[in-house]
Amino acid sequence: MAINIIKDDFDCEKYNRLANHPLQSWQWGEARKKMGIEVLRLSDEKHVYQLTFHKLPYTNYKIGYLPRSATPTKEVLEFLTDYGKKHNIIFIKIEPDQQWNNKAVKQYSNLVKSSHPLFPDWTIILDLDKSEDELLRQMKPKTRYNIRLAQKKGVTVREMSDDAGYKIFEKLYFDTCRRQKYHGHTPRYHRIIWDSLKNGIAHILIAFYKDTPLAAYELFYFNKAFYYPYGGTSLEYRNLMGANLLMWEAIRLGKKLGAEKFDMWGSLAPGYNQNHDWSGFTRFKEGYNGKSTQMIGSCDLVINTFIYRLYNFAYWVRRQLVFSS
């Protein structure tokens, strides 16, 4: 099967029909280009694969990243290995949009399990083919109670998929990051993503009490699937359970847009430690009774073995210094 490099003048709508995740969308690639990141798009006739390449400071070496693509075939992996040798690429991190199964695991037997994945191995996926009544009935009682409490107390939810809505979301998101000491992407990164994905993929949903925003989500709709990548909350009126109602309205919006599933973008594995940093948002997501789903995980296609080992050692040393400071 021939592997082709997709040129910049390719039909983006045709490309998106072959892509299977927002991070593989044409718009996402264009956003990454605006950030100064190198983008490579490939096709094997059935699927597309969008990679980014990130240069290591003070070197000529690069690291590749292939997020949430279709499972790469043997031919794609061979193409990438050859491409990597020609372009000073140490390794390519591959995190496909693939649920765990024995066939997929066997296909990745020649790759190295990544020691520092970017996506969690588990997520929670809600089936949106069910009716709203059925979805409500299947929720955990406390979650359903909190939704009704928010409604009773006068919390309302509005879709504000415009720049005014984005500004509200941005403030709540970064307030939450500071509060939780989470160092994620920069305001510039999020603004570029919003500007590139609005008017189709990205949606902003906000919960209000009167005119006070309580919680806001940036959600992605792509090829009959809905995703919850980013959210932020306020400390005001937390007793009104605005976040619970907001998630319910996000589910309803996904159904309205035609989504068949709602991927909540990551969680802990079942039986997790209740003291884990992620336990709070995992419990929150579990309340809506989605299916806890294991993905194939993160693997590295190693191209330069010696430099790969040096890179992993340097990464480990850096983490030790960070955690000990």
N, C-alpha and C positions, 0 to 999 in steps of 0.2 A: 504494500500500500504506500503510495507516494505521500511524502510529507512536504507541504508547501508553506513558505513564508508569506503571510498575508500583507499586502501593501496598504499604505495609508489611504489610498483612494478606493478601497473595497467598500461595497454596499454595507453600511453599518446595520441596517435592518435585517438583511440576510444573515450577517454575522451573528446578531443577537438571537436569531431563531435557532442557531446551532449551539449557543452558549447555554449553560445550565445553572448559572448563579450570578448574582449582581457583581461579584468580584471578577467575573469573567466577561462582564458586559463591555461593549465598545466604549460606553461613557466612562466606566471606571478606568479603562486604559488611558483615555484622553485626560482624565483628572490627574493620573500619575505623571503623564508627560508634562502637564503644567507645573508640577512640583520639581521638574528637572530630572525625573527618573526615566531610565531607558526601558522601553517596552518592546517586547517581541510577541507577535501573534502568529500562530501556526494553525494549519488545518490538515486533518488526515481524511478528509472527505465526509466523514460522519460527525466529527466533533471539532471544536476549536479549542486552542490552548493559549492563554494569555499569560506571559511571564513578565516579571520585572527584574531588572539587574541593578545591584547596589554596589557601588565601588567602595572598597575598604580605604579609609584615609591613609594618605602617604604611601600608597602602593598602586600597582597596576592591576591588582587582582579584584575580582568581582564575586558577589554571591547572587545566585538566582533564586527566584521565588515563584512557585506555581500554586496559587491558592484556589481551592474549591472548583477545580476543573473536573471534566470527566476523567475516569481512570486512564492514565496514559498507557498506550499499547507498547509492546516491545519495540516496534518501529519508531515510535515517538521518543522513547528513552534512548535508543541508539542514535537518533538524530541529535538529541540534546547533548549526548556525550561528545559526539563529534564537534558540534557547535561550541561546546564549552572548551574543548582543547584548543580551538582556534581563537578564542576570545578571552583567555586568562580567567576562566571561571573556576573557582575552587570546588563548589558544589551547588546543587539546586535543591532547595527545600520544596517538597511536594506534599500538599495537604488536600487531597481530592475530596470532592463532594460524593463520598462513597461510604455507605454503611458497612460495618464490619461483617465479613463473611469469609469462609475458608478459601473460596476461589480468589478473592481480592488479596488475601494474605499471601497466598502462594505466588501471585503475580508480583508481589513486592519482596519476594524472598532474597533477591539479589541487591536490594537497597539496604541502607543503614538506618535503623531506627533513630530518629532525631533526638538529641539530648536536650534540646530547647525548642519545643514546638511553639507555634504562635496561636493556633486554634486548640481549644481543649478537645480531648478525645470523645467527650460526651456532649450531647445536646438534648433538648426536649422538643418534640415535634407534635403538634396538635392537628388532628384530622378535621379540616374545615368542611368536609362534605356533610357533616351532621347538621341538624337543625339547631337554631339558637336555643330552643327549649331543651333539647337533648344535651347541648354543651353546658348549659347552666345546671341541669340535673346532675351531670357527671362531675362537676367541680367538688372540691372539698367543701364541707359545710361552712367552715370559717371564711373561705374566700367568697362564697356566695353571699354570706351574711354581710361581709364588708362592702361588697358591691351595692347591695340594697341599702346599707347604711349611708353610703356616699350619696346615692340618689335621693334618699329621704332628707338628708341634711342640705340639699341644694347644690351639690357639686355637679357641674356640667362639663361636657367634653366637646371640643370643637376641632375640626380639621382646619389647620392654618398652614397650608402648604405654599406659603409665600415668604418673602423676605422678612416681613413683620413677625410671622410665626417662627421663622428660623432664629431671629434675634432672641426671642423668649426662650426657645429651646437651648440656644448656645449658652445663655446666662445660667440656666438651671443645670445644664450639663457640667459646666466648668466649676460652678459652686459645689456640686456634688463631688467632682474630682478632688478639689481642694479639701473638702470635708473628710473624704475617705483616704486622702493622701495617695491618690492614684495618679501616676504620671503617664498619661496616654499621649495621644496625638495633640498637636498644637492647634490653636485657633485658625491659623492659616490653612492647615491640612483640612480641617472640618469645613471651612468656608469653600474651599475648592471642590471638595466632594459634593457639598450641597449645590453649588452653582452648576456642576456638571451633571448631576443626577436628578435635579428637580424637573418638573414638567414631564413626569413619566414614571421614573423609578422611585425617587425619594418622596416621602410624605411626612408631614409634621402633624402630630396630634397632641393637644394640650388639654389638661384638666384644670378647670377654674372653680374657685369659690367666689361668687360675685365677680369682681374684676381681678382677683389675685390668682396668678398661675401657681398651681400646686405641684404639677408634674408634667413633663413633656417627653415625647418619644420622637426619634427620627426612625422611620420604618421604610423598608425597601420592598417593592413589589416587582417581581421579575418572573416571567414565564410560568404563571399560575402558582407561584409560591410567594409567601409573605415572610418577612424577616424582621426581627427586632434587634438591631445591632447597638443602638445608642439610646440612653435615657438619663434623665436628671430629675431630681425632686427638690422641693423647698422644705425648710424646717417649719414653715408656717402652716397651721391647721392640719398637722399630721394626723390628728385624731379623726379627721373626716374621711380618711381612707381613699383619697383621690387617686393614688396609684393603682389600687385595685379596680376602680371603675375605668381608669384609663386603659388598662390592659384588656378589659372586657370590650371596650369600644374599639381597641385595636383589632381584636378578633373579629368584631362585626364589620369593620372596614375591610379587612382582608377578604371576608366572604363577599362583600359588596363589589370588590374589585375583580372577583372571579378566582381567587386563590383556592387551591385544593388542600394546601397544608400551611401551617404557621410554624416556622423554625425559630425558636427562641434564642439561637446564636450561642449556645454553650451553657454547660452546667457541670456540676460534680457527678461522679458515678453514683449509682444507687448504693446505699449503705455508707454514705460519706460521714466523716467526722464532723459533728455538730459545732466544733470549735474552729473549723476551717474558715478562712477569710471569705470564701464564696458560699458558705452555707446559707446565709441570709437570702441572697437573690435566688439560690437554687430552690429553697423552700417556697419562696414567692411564686416562682414559675411552676413548681409542682402543684400548687393550689388549683391550677386550671385543668389538671388531669390529662396533660399531654403524655406521650410515650417517651420514656427515657431511652435514648438511642445512642448506641456506640458507633462512632465513625472509625474508618480504617486507621486514622491517626496521621502522624507526621513522619515522613521518611526523607532521607537525604540521598540524592544521586551524587555520589562522590566522583569527582573528575580528577582532582589533584590530591592524592592520598596524603602526601607528606605535609603540604600546606594545610590540608583539612585537619590533621592532627594538631598542628601548631595553633590553628584558629580555635579549636575546641579547648585546648589548654589555656590559651589567653582568655577565652570567654569564662572559663571556670575560675581563673584567678581574679578576674574583674568582679565576678559575682561575690567571691569570698570577701573582697575588699569592701564592696558595697554593704553587705550584710553585717560586717564587723565594725563599720564606722558608726 
